[in-house]
């Protein structure tokens, strides 16, 4: 296991180049990916005019989870996020499993997102798809993200700034252009909503909000993380809820033939014409790219943190001498994500990603009172205090538990398999570390 001195020394090599604005963009890109381009249609199909308003309801509910994470984050200024929280409270095994579940969910997301990105790009270019071309483009995209990330977090943040602008502006333009189409009969729902599939709807909406935890992992490279990260979380989740609501609300009012898999493309065609279709396709490509970029920033910091805690081999904790980034963890992520992307197995794994995150969220939220009890007085004085005691974390745990209860048996089978695999890696590393 790594000593505390070794961990502190390695953490000190990381540069604190991430400010409030950059953390906010990580939150935004960690949550908003491909989902926003399909969510409005799915909501309308299952909830009708109530769909957009359910986003506000679930935005408020998920804010209890975000609020709890913001409070926990105020006790830490090192890289790791959920890994560090669970480790501090319950020990290295629970910390490792928490990080492992979140990590697998994120690597799987890169595989899924980059495949969708290639599909959009080939469609836009009117080029026929083939396994060889797809594999080359996946290698180019994932390899490029890895290279940019290794060369420094500043370069990655600059890339995210540009990507965010390109992906958000077309969505905001659609919202503005759709305002004149708002009518009283579609603006506000009447009566009580009727849902065909409550479980599916819950998971769809909650999945749209997960991913914010990625920003927590970068605390070791964030300026004044105990204050910066909580502020970014609150601001980010408010903006995300507003964007999701407004685009879904205006979609319901502007488009006659509601539903389908490409609601924003339909909206763009109605409001702008053929140019609108191209604009939204480009926005979707950059939205997916932004989400993948945010994952490549956050996920390697998780394996880096697990190596720092002694749960993974020290190789994962190696910091690049020139660029001061966790280079080995970034390269490992790229290789794993690439093989998942070309194999297609990510399709089956993605179904369990929300379940994995909800379990990890609960572990982290339960850790709050333990972390608070173990904190020294100086940390307590500077930490965020939640109003009403632990009422907000209790609400957050109920929300996550409700989501977990919606999962199918096949989702549980994958999660149990990952837990077994993670445990094997953890104990194998422990044995080899002792022999070394």
MIVEXMAR-497556 format. One record per residue (C-alpha): residue number from 1; chain; x, y, z. Coordinates in steps of 0.2 Angstrom, whole numbers. Layout:
N
 num chaine     X     Y     Z
 NUM      A     X     Y     Z
...
***
This chain:
436
 num chaine     X     Y     Z
   1      A     0     0     0
   2      A     6    18    -3
   3      A    11    28    12
   4      A     3    44    16
   5      A    19    53    12
   6      A    20    45    -5
   7      A     2    50    -9
   8      A     4    68    -4
   9      A    20    69   -14
  10      A    12    62   -29
  11      A    -3    73   -27
  12      A     8    88   -26
  13      A    15    85   -43
  14      A    -2    89   -51
  15      A    -5   107   -56
  16      A   -21   116   -50
  17      A   -25   123   -67
  18      A   -44   121   -66
  19      A   -55   135   -60
  20      A   -73   138   -57
  21      A   -78   141   -75
  22      A   -69   125   -81
  23      A   -76   114   -67
  24      A   -94   121   -72
  25      A   -90   115   -90
  26      A   -85    98   -84
  27      A  -101    96   -74
  28      A  -111   102   -90
  29      A  -102    91  -102
  30      A  -102    76   -90
  31      A  -121    77   -90
  32      A  -126    83  -107
  33      A  -121    72  -120
  34      A  -131    62  -133
  35      A  -146    61  -122
  36      A  -152    79  -124
  37      A  -155    75  -143
  38      A  -167    61  -139
  39      A  -174    65  -122
  40      A  -188    77  -127
  41      A  -196    63  -139
  42      A  -195    49  -126
  43      A  -203    60  -113
  44      A  -217    65  -124
  45      A  -220    47  -130
  46      A  -222    42  -111
  47      A  -229    57  -102
  48      A  -236    69  -116
  49      A  -236    87  -112
  50      A  -231    83   -94
  51      A  -214    77  -100
  52      A  -205    94   -99
  53      A  -212    98   -82
  54      A  -206    81   -75
  55      A  -188    87   -79
  56      A  -191   101   -66
  57      A  -198    89   -53
  58      A  -183    77   -56
  59      A  -171    91   -57
  60      A  -176    96   -39
  61      A  -175    78   -33
  62      A  -158    76   -41
  63      A  -152    92   -33
  64      A  -153    83   -16
  65      A  -140    71   -23
  66      A  -129    85   -30
  67      A  -131    95   -14
  68      A  -125    81    -3
  69      A  -110    78   -15
  70      A  -106    96   -13
  71      A  -106    95     6
  72      A   -95    80     5
  73      A   -83    88    -8
  74      A   -80   102     4
  75      A   -70    91    15
  76      A   -58    86     2
  77      A   -44    95    -9
  78      A   -36    79   -17
  79      A   -39    70   -33
  80      A   -52    55   -32
  81      A   -69    61   -29
  82      A   -81    47   -24
  83      A   -66    35   -22
  84      A   -58    46    -9
  85      A   -75    48     0
  86      A   -79    30     2
  87      A   -61    26     6
  88      A   -61    39    20
  89      A   -77    32    27
  90      A   -77    14    25
  91      A   -59     9    20
  92      A   -50     4     4
  93      A   -61   -11    -2
  94      A   -77    -1    -2
  95      A   -68    14    -9
  96      A   -61     4   -23
  97      A   -78    -4   -27
  98      A   -86    13   -28
  99      A   -73    20   -40
 100      A   -73     4   -50
 101      A   -92     4   -53
 102      A   -91    22   -58
 103      A   -76    20   -69
 104      A   -84     5   -79
 105      A   -99    15   -81
 106      A   -89    30   -89
 107      A   -78    19  -100
 108      A   -93    11  -106
 109      A  -101    28  -110
 110      A   -85    33  -120
 111      A   -87    17  -131
 112      A  -106    20  -133
 113      A  -104    39  -137
 114      A   -90    38  -149
 115      A   -99    25  -159
 116      A  -114    36  -160
 117      A  -102    51  -164
 118      A   -95    41  -179
 119      A  -113    36  -185
 120      A  -118    55  -185
 121      A  -101    60  -194
 122      A  -103    46  -207
 123      A  -121    51  -210
 124      A  -117    69  -212
 125      A  -103    66  -224
 126      A  -114    54  -234
 127      A  -100    40  -232
 128      A  -104    22  -232
 129      A  -101    13  -215
 130      A   -89    -1  -214
 131      A   -80   -10  -199
 132      A   -63    -4  -205
 133      A   -68    14  -207
 134      A   -77    14  -191
 135      A   -62     6  -182
 136      A   -50    19  -189
 137      A   -62    34  -184
 138      A   -64    27  -167
 139      A   -45    25  -165
 140      A   -43    43  -171
 141      A   -56    50  -159
 142      A   -51    41  -144
 143      A   -33    42  -147
 144      A   -34    61  -150
 145      A   -44    63  -134
 146      A   -30    53  -124
 147      A   -16    63  -132
 148      A   -24    80  -128
 149      A   -27    75  -110
 150      A   -10    69  -107
 151      A    -2    85  -114
 152      A   -11    95  -100
 153      A   -27    98   -92
 154      A   -26   116   -98
 155      A   -27   110  -116
 156      A   -41    99  -112
 157      A   -51   113  -104
 158      A   -48   124  -119
 159      A   -55   110  -130
 160      A   -70   108  -119
 161      A   -73   127  -120
 162      A   -74   127  -139
 163      A   -84   111  -139
 164      A   -97   117  -126
 165      A  -100   133  -137
 166      A  -103   123  -153
 167      A  -115   111  -145
 168      A  -125   123  -134
 169      A  -128   137  -146
 170      A  -138   128  -158
 171      A  -149   121  -144
 172      A  -152   139  -137
 173      A  -156   145  -155
 174      A  -169   132  -156
 175      A  -177   137  -140
 176      A  -177   156  -145
 177      A  -185   152  -162
 178      A  -198   141  -154
 179      A  -204   154  -142
 180      A  -217   162  -154
 181      A  -224   144  -157
 182      A  -229   142  -138
 183      A  -248   140  -136
 184      A  -258   140  -119
 185      A  -265   122  -123
 186      A  -248   115  -125
 187      A  -238   126  -112
 188      A  -246   119   -97
 189      A  -253   101   -93
 190      A  -270    98   -87
 191      A  -275    85   -74
 192      A  -264    71   -67
 193      A  -251    63   -79
 194      A  -254    45   -85
 195      A  -238    34   -88
 196      A  -237    18   -98
 197      A  -220    13   -90
 198      A  -216    22   -74
 199      A  -199    13   -72
 200      A  -193    16   -89
 201      A  -197    35   -88
 202      A  -189    36   -71
 203      A  -173    29   -77
 204      A  -173    39   -93
 205      A  -174    55   -84
 206      A  -162    51   -70
 207      A  -150    45   -83
 208      A  -151    62   -91
 209      A  -144    70   -75
 210      A  -130    58   -70
 211      A  -112    62   -74
 212      A  -109    77   -63
 213      A   -98    67   -51
 214      A   -84    67   -64
 215      A   -80    85   -59
 216      A   -77    79   -41
 217      A   -63    68   -46
 218      A   -52    83   -52
 219      A   -51    91   -35
 220      A   -32    88   -35
 221      A   -30    99   -50
 222      A   -44   112   -45
 223      A   -40   129   -38
 224      A   -48   130   -20
 225      A   -58   114   -23
 226      A   -67   115    -7
 227      A   -76   130   -12
 228      A   -75   129   -31
 229      A   -82   112   -34
 230      A   -98   115   -23
 231      A  -102   131   -32
 232      A   -99   123   -49
 233      A  -111   108   -45
 234      A  -125   120   -40
 235      A  -123   131   -55
 236      A  -121   117   -67
 237      A  -136   107   -61
 238      A  -147   123   -62
 239      A  -141   127   -80
 240      A  -143   109   -85
 241      A  -161   108   -78
 242      A  -166   124   -87
 243      A  -159   118  -104
 244      A  -167   101  -103
 245      A  -184   109   -98
 246      A  -184   123  -111
 247      A  -179   112  -126
 248      A  -192    99  -121
 249      A  -205   113  -117
 250      A  -202   122  -134
 251      A  -201   105  -143
 252      A  -219   101  -137
 253      A  -225   117  -144
 254      A  -216   119  -160
 255      A  -217   102  -168
 256      A  -234    94  -173
 257      A  -228    76  -176
 258      A  -221    73  -158
 259      A  -210    58  -153
 260      A  -197    48  -162
 261      A  -178    46  -160
 262      A  -173    62  -167
 263      A  -184    76  -159
 264      A  -171    90  -161
 265      A  -168    86  -179
 266      A  -187    87  -182
 267      A  -187   103  -172
 268      A  -173   110  -182
 269      A  -181   106  -199
 270      A  -198   114  -193
 271      A  -190   130  -187
 272      A  -175   132  -199
 273      A  -177   120  -213
 274      A  -163   108  -221
 275      A  -150   119  -214
 276      A  -157   117  -196
 277      A  -155    98  -199
 278      A  -137    99  -203
 279      A  -134   112  -188
 280      A  -142   100  -176
 281      A  -132    85  -182
 282      A  -116    95  -180
 283      A  -122   100  -163
 284      A  -125    82  -158
 285      A  -108    77  -164
 286      A   -99    90  -153
 287      A  -111    87  -139
 288      A  -106    68  -139
 289      A   -88    74  -141
 290      A   -89    85  -126
 291      A   -96    72  -116
 292      A   -82    60  -120
 293      A   -69    73  -117
 294      A   -76    76  -100
 295      A   -75    58   -96
 296      A   -57    57  -102
 297      A   -53    71   -90
 298      A   -62    63   -75
 299      A   -61    44   -77
 300      A   -42    42   -77
 301      A   -41    52   -61
 302      A   -51    38   -53
 303      A   -39    25   -57
 304      A   -25    37   -52
 305      A   -34    40   -35
 306      A   -36    21   -33
 307      A   -17    18   -36
 308      A   -14    32   -23
 309      A   -24    23   -10
 310      A   -15     7   -14
 311      A   -30    -2   -22
 312      A   -22    -3   -39
 313      A    -4    -5   -45
 314      A     7    10   -43
 315      A     9    11   -62
 316      A    -9    19   -63
 317      A    -2    33   -51
 318      A    12    38   -62
 319      A    12    57   -66
 320      A    20    63   -82
 321      A    37    72   -79
 322      A    34    85   -92
 323      A    15    88   -93
 324      A    11    84   -74
 325      A    -4    73   -79
 326      A    -9    55   -74
 327      A    -3    49   -91
 328      A    -3    30   -87
 329      A   -21    30   -81
 330      A   -26    41   -96
 331      A   -18    28  -108
 332      A   -26    13  -100
 333      A   -43    22  -101
 334      A   -40    25  -120
 335      A   -35     7  -123
 336      A   -50     0  -113
 337      A   -62    12  -121
 338      A   -56     8  -139
 339      A   -58   -11  -137
 340      A   -75    -9  -129
 341      A   -80     3  -143
 342      A   -75    -9  -157
 343      A   -81   -25  -149
 344      A   -99   -19  -146
 345      A  -100   -26  -129
 346      A  -104    -9  -122
 347      A  -122   -10  -129
 348      A  -125   -23  -115
 349      A  -115   -14  -102
 350      A  -123     3  -104
 351      A  -140    -4   -98
 352      A  -132    -6   -80
 353      A  -122    11   -80
 354      A  -136    20   -71
 355      A  -138     6   -58
 356      A  -120     6   -55
 357      A  -119    25   -52
 358      A  -135    25   -41
 359      A  -126    12   -30
 360      A  -110    22   -29
 361      A  -120    38   -25
 362      A  -128    29   -10
 363      A  -112    23    -4
 364      A  -105    41    -5
 365      A  -120    49     3
 366      A  -120    37    18
 367      A  -101    41    20
 368      A  -105    60    24
 369      A  -108    58    43
 370      A   -93    46    45
 371      A   -82    58    35
 372      A   -88    73    46
 373      A   -84    63    62
 374      A   -66    59    56
 375      A   -63    77    51
 376      A   -51    88    61
 377      A   -57   105    67
 378      A   -50   115    54
 379      A   -58   105    40
 380      A   -75   106    50
 381      A   -74   125    51
 382      A   -72   126    32
 383      A   -84   113    27
 384      A  -101   116    20
 385      A  -115   113    32
 386      A  -132   106    26
 387      A  -148   114    32
 388      A  -160   103    42
 389      A  -146    91    47
 390      A  -146    75    37
 391      A  -163    77    29
 392      A  -156    82    12
 393      A  -145    66    11
 394      A  -160    55    17
 395      A  -170    62     2
 396      A  -156    59   -10
 397      A  -154    41    -4
 398      A  -173    38    -6
 399      A  -172    45   -24
 400      A  -157    34   -29
 401      A  -165    19   -20
 402      A  -181    21   -30
 403      A  -171    22   -46
 404      A  -162     6   -41
 405      A  -178    -3   -38
 406      A  -183     0   -56
 407      A  -168   -10   -63
 408      A  -171   -27   -71
 409      A  -162   -43   -66
 410      A  -150   -43   -81
 411      A  -144   -26   -75
 412      A  -140   -34   -58
 413      A  -131   -48   -66
 414      A  -119   -36   -74
 415      A  -116   -26   -58
 416      A  -113   -42   -48
 417      A  -101   -48   -62
 418      A   -91   -31   -61
 419      A   -91   -32   -42
 420      A   -83   -49   -43
 421      A   -71   -44   -56
 422      A   -66   -28   -46
 423      A   -64   -38   -30
 424      A   -52   -50   -39
 425      A   -41   -36   -45
 426      A   -41   -28   -28
 427      A   -36   -44   -19
 428      A   -23   -49   -33
 429      A   -15   -32   -31
 430      A   -15   -33   -12
 431      A    -6   -50   -13
 432      A     7   -44   -26
 433      A    10   -28   -16
 434      A    14   -39     0
 435      A    26   -50   -10
 436      A    35   -35   -18
***
